[in-house]
Amino acid sequence: MKKDHKKERFISFPPNLLPAIFVERPNRFIVKCRLEKTGEMVEAHLADSGRLLELLIPGKLIYLRKVEDPKRKTKYSSVIVEREDGNGWVSLNAQLPNKLAVMAVQGKLIDSLKEWEYVRSEYTKGHSRWDLLLAHKDGRNMLVEVKGATLVKEGLGTFPDAVTARGTKHVLELAQIQKEDGWETAILFIAQRNDIMSLKPAYHIDPAFGEAMQKAEKAGVKLLGCRADVTLEGIEVTDEIEVGT
């Protein structure tokens, strides 16, 4: 039977997503929205701690899923939000990039990783836990740190959208591990929207992260990126994009 490669890199959203209008974000993990169908004001969990200032604008269309869990403080979770130009969607779940990264590696979407095999997620080495561990047939191992990107201007994506001391620390750690025998390292950016054509550090937001990226690149850390297509049905990792410093 012929494999459905699209299915192997596609994550479905729950059916019957509820359209709502974004009103405000009282804290990092909560958004207030007005359900389109009933007009009811509800609170929804937001699984992305980034600033998202360009996306979470009052009046924007956002889709929610209802959560039947009596232990949850909120009965809804945010799933996607309308793009700034109104011509598509952006995923609001910061947990999806790691899953999409595994799909990209296993689906051989990234040229420089085609000879590497996925071993496991959440691997501890040194002082940190890394998103992916890959292995090469020649015995080398590779650590991959995954970053989800949502910020874009005229096709150029940037990361981060808020200062990330933890992210900078990880980048510098990868540069050190890259020097060890038998180890390779990479940073893989997953664009959670299909209008990001290339990506670079957001120096205007976090210059320290940008400088760390430059050091990592000089040390030999691979800088990689993939783009995802987002619809009401789900999110699919589609192709590789260029990442520079």
Disulfide bonds with the S-S distance in Angstrom:
none
